Every structure is written in structure tokens, then in C-alpha cells.
């Protein structure tokens, strides 16, 4: 089965996550074609609701900046 769209990644801001979640629950493999970022296919494949999510970015590389985030 394939889910194709002409309006961006299926499962982002549309109800396709319901289909993905059902597949995940039934043990059916779900694959996404990667795009510009890796987190979008991971989110879509997770079966989690995708109508609202927050990506805070990547952790900093410098130890001082990491310690700043902890506080």
C-alpha cells in the first residue's frame, strides 16, 4: 500500500497519522522517503499525532552551551 500526496509529506498536518498509527499497532512496516530533514520521516513513521509538534533544534556542540540548557 502507498500513501502519496502532492501537498508535502503525508502525515504532517493531516489525518494520515491515523493510518500510520494503525499500521504500527498491527506490526505493518511503514517507510517514508527522506527529505531535507531526518526528523520528519521519523515523526511520520512513529504513528504519533503530527498535527501539532515542536522541533527545538539540535543540541549545541559546546559544553558551556549544553550546561546553559540544563538550567
N, C-alpha and C positions, 0 to 999 in steps of 0.2 A: 504494500500500500504506500502511496506517496501523497504528501500534502504539499501543494505548490501554490504560490501566491505571486501576484505581480505588484504587491504593495509592501515590500520589505520582508523581513524574516517572519515566517509563520510562527505564531505563538507569542509574539511580542505585541502587547496591546490588542489582542483579540482572543476569542474563547478557545483557540486551538490547544491551550494548555490542558483543557479538559480531556481532549483526545490523547495527548501525550501522557497525562497522569494515568489514564485508564490503561494505556499500553504498559507503562512502567509497573502498575499494580498486577497486570496479568503476565509479566515476565517477557513481554514482546520487546525486542530490541528497537531502539529509536536512534536514528542518526541525523545529524544536522551538518550541512555544508558550512565550513568555517568562512567567516567574512573578515572584516577589518579587526575584530577583537575576538579573543577566545572566550570571554565570559558570556557572550550572547548565546552561542551554541550550548554551552554548559548549562545556562539558565533554562533554555528551551528544552533540553533533554532531561532536565531534573524532574519535570512534572509539577514544579511549584507554580503557583499563580504568577503570571507575568504582567498582569495589568498594572501592577504597582511594585516597583523595586528601586533600590538605591545602590548605586555603584560609587563608592567613596574614593576610588582610585587605587593606586598601588602604594604599598608601604615604602617609606623613604629608605635610602641606602645608608645614610649616615647615622651612626649610633646616637648622636645628640638629638637628631630629629626624631628617632624612634622613641627615645626616652621622653621627649616632649609630648608625644602622642599618648603615652601612658598616664599622664597627669591630667 
